[in-house]
């Protein structure tokens, strides 16, 4: 009730009826462009000036948070939409380092409605909902990362992700999701794709992508296959530097392009082009995929036959901006947008400088470098895309409907089911698992000093930053089962100082859980072997501590990867290894249930862990009978703090 009182002034400030009449609310159905939608797109295109058509080709970042309508932040966004006739918005939230400041879905829906009311033409609203809305908004259904779905092994789980994400997205005014990730994660050191991809197997990755696409589109959500022509076999974060795909054409055809072909066959609405170099396709070292006609027009449009909309990856990423230095008197060059359009892209995502980019495109048309017919082609695709989700009929969403659509109990249960089915036991020495409640794990006498009392369970949680929400649900679940469990949160800043007390506790432990939260995160910088880079490896200081724990208590330690499964490659001596492929709350709960034998374990690795296990590996374990005692279930997941799991 209090939240409604806070948000009521914002809601009341929106346009009054008939704009908000019920018949004007969006009525999502399957993505479909009918004859009326085609006519609207053609009629609208004929009315637009060159500047207006070019404006439709741009998408701006829109942080969905409370903003006073007279605030500089809101007026700047509104003025940009109106001045440049912007075609779309990327709905997101503020980020600071490892923190995402998520907001409630009500605020997102109101924000989208308000911005729609400010635009002359309906806006296409997109988002990065790779794991569902919980990527950006709390009190929504939170699914694990994509790799968990392949580990669980059921295509219907991907269909559930598509259906639920579509229903909740359309409820808050988002019509377009930048998902699925169609990359084949064949590089174990890939710092930016990793668990965001389904698998290292091209056919499996494509099958899960296609399943998601079909279900999402059936429920009214536009889809995007990314990052073309494949970002899986790279070792560089394109947010920080220029990634390179080194495979020859035969390799690209057999691996990278397979999921994109399957996505296109499944009816994917758009393809996102990556900022990386592909020498086998584009020999010019100054042309990345985004600005390469050989990649976008010849390969994607020609050989693969894709007729939908092509969107760039974010144009403010370092991999691109470094190639287009600023012009005199301008903060950045608009030339990147010109080259992207010439290559065959239809929509320019998050330009580093909107004014410079639009002016550069207008100048390119006026000079004859780009024909107006080429601009018409992209503008028409964008307008038709909007019509395919009914934006020509209604652009607003019904705020009152959110409470019956978002976070339905059956959808929350489905997310838990996926997380539990994904748990994969890679190694088990037979002496630790399953753990028992009340601090008495199944261990032999070899780990008990003669005459000593019961030893405690110790859990060491390794994260990038102990201030994030990583580990909070895991901690609660452990304490609900073992009252005297000792839990330590460790990050690179605290690892050295905490080493001795942690090792002392480990020396007295009956069993040790080493839970490692390592997930791909844009622009993350860690120290690995003395080099600052983005990595899915542990930082030097935390890696050193984990090695000391294993040296001291290897047989009774369970290494749990709540994120990248490749963690074990750096610790091949680990005798007990469990993967969840995600550090989200439902995966934390699933991990604890698996450790205590409360659920069966049947997951399989979708990737190869060098020196540890091959793709497809996984040990089956049945659920163990549980004592008939009640216990408190900690609350986690969709109602977590503002410090968000990415």
N, C-alpha and C positions, 0 to 999 in steps of 0.2 A: 504493500500500500504506500509506503514511504517513497519507493522509487517512482511510482506513478505520480505522486504529488510533485516530485522533483522534475519529472519529465513533462508534466502537463502543460506548463507554459510554452515549452518548445512545440508540443503537438498543437496547441491552440493557435500558435503563430503561423501555422500552415494555411494555405488557401482554403477558403470556406466552400461549401457546396455551391454549384453542382460538381466542382472538380473532385470532391471526395465522396460523391454519391456512390452507392454500392455498385451500380452498373458500370462504374468506371474503374473498378479494381481489376487487377490482372486475374485472369482465370487460366492458370497453367494447364496445358495439355501436352501431348507429344509434340516435339519439335517438328514443324511442318510449314512449308511455304505454300499457301493456297493462292488461288487466282486473285483474290482481293489483295493479298499481301504483295503480289507481284505488281499489280496495278498501282498500289500506293507507292512502292519503291520507284517505279518509273515516273509517276506524276511528281513525286517529291524531287527526284533528281533533276527533272527539267526546270524546276523553279530555283534551283540553287545556283549561286554565283560560283566562280572559280574558287574564291577564298572560302566559301562555305563548304564546297565539296572537299577541298583539302583539309579543312577543319574536322570533317567527319572521319578523317583517317588518323586522328590522334586520340590517345587515351592517357588521361592524367591520373595521378595518385590522389585518392580521397580518403583521408583518415577518418574513420567512423567513430567520432567521439562528440560529446556535447560541445557545441560552439554557439555562442551568442550570434544572432543574425547580423549584428553590427560589428562583430569582432574583425580585426584585420585578417585573421586566418580564413574566416568564412567568406568575407567579401572578396578576398583575392581569388579564391577558388571559383566563386560565383562569377566574378568579372572575367576570368579566363574562359570559363564555359561560354559565356555570352559573347565576348569580344571575338574569340577565335572559332566559335561554332563547333566546339569540341564534340566528337562523336561518342566518346565513352569514358568511363571512370573505372579505375581499379580500386575497389573498396578494401581498405586495409586498416591497420592500427599502428600506433607509434612504436618504435623499437629503439632501445638503447643497449648496445652491446648484446649480452645474452638474454635481455629482457624484452618480452612483447607485452604491451599493456592492453590486454584484451578488454572488451566491453560487452555489455549484454546485447542480445539480439534485438530487443525493443529499440535500443538507441540506433542500431544499424539500420533498421527498417525506417525509422523516422528520418534519419539522415538521408537515406536514398530517396524517400518520398519528397523531402524538401528540395533536394538538388534536381530531381526530375521536374518539379514545378517551376524551377528557375530557367529551364532550357526550352528554347523554341521547338526543337525537335526532340523526340524521346532519346534518352541516353541508353546505351547498352552498358550495363553494370557488370563488371567481371570481378573475380576474386581468385586467390590462390587457396583453394580448399582441398589440398591434397589428402588430408585425413578427415575431411568433413569440416563443418563450420568451426569446430573447436580449434582449428589452426589460428583463428582470429577472435572468436567470440566464446565466452563462457556460457554455461547453462544450455549447451547444445550437445548433440551426440558426438562423442569422442572416439574415433576409430584409431587403431594403430597404423604404423607406416605401411607403405605398399608391400615391402618385402615380407611382412608378416602374413599377408594374404596368400602368397605363393608357398610359404612355409606350411600354412594350414592346408593348402592343396585343393581347395574347392572353389570352382569358378562362381558358384552361387554366392559366395561371400563377396566377391567383387561386384556382383549384381546388386547385392544388398547395399554396398557402399554407394553405388551409383543412384539407386532409388532414394535412399535416405538423404544423401547430399543434395539431390535435385529438389526434393520436397522442402527441405529446410532452407535451401538457397533461395528458391522462388518465394518462400514466405517472407524473407527479409528484403526482397527486391533485387536479388542477384540472379541474372539470367545466363551467365557465362562463367564456367569454371576452367581455369588453366590446369587441366588434368585430363587424361592420365600422363604420367611420365612413361614414355615409350622407350627410354634408354635401356640398353643392355649393360648391366653393371659388370663388365668383364675385368675391370681393374680393381684389385683389392685395396689400392691406395687412393682411389677416387675420393676426394674430400667433399664433393658437393652433390653427388648423386647418391651412391651408396644405398641406404635403406629406402630412399625415395623411389628406387626402381623395384620392379617385381622380382627380377631374376637375372642370372647370368646366361640363361638359356633363351635364345631369341624367340623360339616358338612359344615357350611358356610365358615370356614377357608379353608377347603379342596377344596370346589368348586371354590373359587377365585384363589387358588394356581394352580389348574388344568387348569383353563381358561388361566392363564398367561403362563403356561408351553406349552400348545398346540400352542398358537400364537407365542411365542418366537421361538420354534423349527421349525415351518413352515417358519420362516423368517431367519433361519440359526444360531440361538444362542443356545448354550448349556445351560442347566438349572441345578439348584441345590436346593434341598429341605433341609432346615436347621431349627433348630439345633437338630438332632436326639439324643435321642428318644423323645425330647420335652423340651423346655426351658421356657414354658409359666407360669408354676406354681412354680416359684422360686422367691426369694426376694434378691438374691445376683448377683452382676455383676461378671461373671467369669473372666473378665479382672483383677479384684482385689482380688477375693477370690474364694472359692470352693462352687458352688451352689449345692443344694440338691433337688431332686424330691422325695417327700414322698409318693406318691400314691401307692396303691397296684396294682397287675396285672390287676384286673378287671377295676380299674380306668384308667390305662394306655391304655388298649384295647378300652375303651369306649370314652376316651378323647384324650390323647396325640397322639396316633398312627393313629387316623382316618385320619387326613390330609395327613400323610405320605403314607398311603395306597392309597388315591386318587391321590397323586402325582405320585406314582409308576404306577398306572393304566393309568395315562395320558402320560406316557413315559418319566418321568424325567430322565435326563442323569446321575446325580450324587446325592449323599446324603452326607451332611456334619454332622459329629458326634461332639457332644458338649462335653466340659470339665465339666462334672457334675457327681454327684453320684446318682445312682438309686438303692437303697437297695432292691427293689422288684425284680430287675433283676440281680444285682451283689452284693452279701453280703459282699465281701471283701472290707473293707473301704479304702484300699490303691489302689483300682482299680476304676478309673473313666470310664465313658462310652467309651472314646477314646481308652483306653487300655484294654477293657473288651471283650474277645471272646464271652461271653454270650450276650452282647449287639450287637456287630457288626456281628459276624458270625452266632450265634444261632438265634437271633431275626431278624435282618435286612436281612441277606442272607437266613436264613432257613425259619422262620415262615412267613415273609413278601415276600419272593421270589424275592428280588431285585437282578438283575444281572448286574447292571451298575457299575459305578465307585464310590468308597467310599473315601471321602477326610476328613482329620481331620480339626478341627477348628485350628486357628493359634496356633502353638506349643510354641510360646514365651509368651503366656498368663500365668498369675500368678497361675491360678487354676491348671495348669499342672506342671510348672517349680518347684513349691514348693514341689512336690512329688518326684522329681529327682534331688537331690543335686549334685553339681559339683564334678567331679572326680579330684584327685590330678593332678595339672598341666594343668587343663582344665577349661575354664570359665564356662562351663555348661556340663552336662552329655549327652552323645548320647544315653543313655539307653531308653529314652522316645520314640525315633523313632523305636527302636527294639520292644518294647512292643506294639506300635501302629500297626506295621506290623503284629505281631503275632496275634493281635486281629482281623485283617481282613481288615485294611485300605489299600488303594492302593496308595494314594498320601499324602505326608507329607507337610503341608502348613506352611510356614514361620518358619523353625526350629530355635531354639535359637542359635544353633551352627551347621552350615552346615558341617564343617569338622568332628566334633566329631560324628555327626549323621550318616554320610555316612560310616565313618570308623567302627563305631559300627555295622552297618548292614552288612558290608563286613565280619567283624570278626564273626558275628552270623552265616552267611552262611558257612564260612570256618570251624567253629567248629561243624556244624551240628545242631545248635539250630533252624535255619530256613533253609528249603530246597531251592535249587536254582529254583526248579519248582514253589515254592510259589512266588518267585521274578518274574519269567517269567509270572505268572498269572497276576500280577499287571502291569508289563511293557507292556504286550499285551493289556490290557484294555486301557492303556494310549495312546498307538500308534493307536489303533482302534478309540479312541475318536478323535484324531487329524485327522485321515482320514475321519471321519464322517462329518467334516466341511471343507474338501478339502485341508487341509494343506499339504498333500503329493503331490498335484498338483501345488499349489502356496501359498506362505507365506506372500507376500507383499500386501499392499493396495494402491489404486490410490489416491494420495493426492488431485488431481484436482477434484475428485468426491465429496469431503466433502461438498462443497458449495451448492450442489444440493440435498444432503441427510439430513444433520444435520440441525435441527431447522426449518423444513418446516413450513410455516404459518399454514397449516391445523393441524399440530401436536401440535403447540403451542396453537391453539384454543381448541384442544381436551383436553389438560392438564387443561386449564381454565374451561372447561365444567365439568370435574371431580371434581375440587375444589369447584365449585359453587354447584354442586349437593350434595356434602358431607356435606355442612353446616347444622348443626342440632340445632334446638332451643329446649332446654330442659325445661326451665322455662321462663315465661313471665307474669309479674304482670299487664300488660295492660296499664301501665302509662308512659312508656318510648319509646317503639318501635312502629313504625319505627321513627328514628331520622329524622329531617328535615334539609335541607341545610340552610346556612346563620346563623347557630348558634341558630335555633329556634326549638328544639325538641318538640314533642307532650307531653306536661306536663300540669298538672292541676295547678290552682292558688295556691294550697297549698305549692308549692315550690317556689313561687315568693313573695318577701317581698312587702308590699303595697307601691306603688309609685316608686318602684325600676325599673331601666332600664333592658333591656334584659340581661340575664345571659349567660355566655359562656359554651360551651361544653369543658369538661376537659378529657384528656386521659392520663392514667398512664400505661406505658409499662414496665412490669417486665421481665427482662432477666437475664441470668447467668453472662453476661458481656456486658456492654453498648457499648463496642468497636466493637462488632460483627455487622453483617448486619441485625439482627433481629429487626423488627420494622420500618426500613427505608421506605419500600414500604407502610406500614400501615400509617405512618406519612404523606407521600405524598398524599395518597388517601384521608385522612381526611382533609388536608389543601385545597385540590381541591374542597371540598364540603362546608367547614366551614372555612372561611378565618381567623377568630380570635380564632380558637380552641387553647387551651393551652395544650401542650404535654410535658410530663415528662418521661425521660428514667431512670429506676432504676435498680440497681443490688445489690447484698449483700454488696458490699463495700460502696455504697452510700446511702443505704436505711435510716439509722439512721440520717445522716446529712440532707437528703432531706425531712424528714417526715413533719416538720412544714410548709415549703412553700407549699408542696403538699396538706396538710390538709386545709390550708388557702384557696387554690384555690378550693378545693372540697366544702368548705363551701359556696362559691359564685357561684357554678356551677348549671346549670339547669339540666344537665345530665353528668354522669361520665362513661367513658369506662375504665375498668380495664382489660387490655390485658396481659395474662400470657403466656409466652413462656417457656414451660417445655417439653423437648423432650429427649428420651433415647440417651445417649451418652457414649461411651466406656470409662471407667476409670475416669469418672467425680466424683469429691468429693465435697460434700456440707455439711453444718452444719444443721442437722435436730434434734430438741429436744436435743441439746447439744452433739450429736454424729456425727462424721465425717463419711460420707458414700456416696455411689452413690445412688441417689434417684430421683424419679420423683415428689417429693414434693418440695414446695418452701423452700428456705433457711429460717432459723429462723427469720432473720432481715426483709426480704421482706414479709414473712408471717405475721409478726406483723404489718407491715404497711398496708397491704391489709385488715387485720381485723379492723384496726382503720378507714380505709375508709368506710368499710361496716357499722361499728358502727355509723358513722357520717352521711352517706348518702345511706343507704341500698336501700330504695325504688327507687331512681333515678340512681342506679349504675347497669351497665350491665357487668357481668363477662364474658370475652371472653377467652376461652382456645384455644390458637394457638399451639397445641401440645397435651399432654396427657389430655384426657377427665376426668381423675380421680381427677383433680385439685379441683373440686367442693366438693369432699369428705372432704377436709380440711376446707371448707367454706360453710357448709350446709345452712347458713342463707341467702345466695344469692338468691334474688327474680327473677333475670333475668340472664339466663345462656345460652350461645351460644358456640358451639364447631365447630372447623374446622379440628381437628385431625392432623394438620400440621402447621408449622410456615414458610413454603416456600412462596415466593412472590405471587404465584397465589392464595394461601390460604389467605394471608393477604388481597388481593384485593377482594376476594370472601366474606370475613368477613365484610368488609366495605360496599360492595353492599347490603349484607343482613341486616346490621344494618340500612341502609337508605331505605330499602324496594324496592331496585332496581331490585332484583331478587326474585323469589319465594323460599320458604324454605320448603323442603320436606325430609331432612335427618333423619336417625334413628340411635340410639345408637347401635353399634355392641357389646357393653360391658355393664355390670352393674356397676353403680357408687354407692358404698355403702352409704346408708342413703340419697340418692338423687334421683336416677331413675334406673329402670330396663332396661335390654337390650331390644331394640325395641322401646323405648320411643322416642318421638319427636313430636313437634307441627308443624302443617302445617300453612304456611302463604303465601298468594298470593303476587305477586309483586304489588307495588303501582304506580299509574300514576305519572310520573316525569314531572317537568316543562320543557318546550321546550327552554332550555338554553344550550349553548355549554360550555364546560369546558375542561381544560387541563387534560389529562390522564398521570399521572406520569409513567415513564419508570421503570420497575423493572424486576425481574425474572432472565432470563438466562444471562443478561448482567450485573449482579451485581458485587460488589467489590470482592477482593480476600479473604476477611474475610467471609468464606462460611458458610451457613446454613448446618448443618450436617443431 
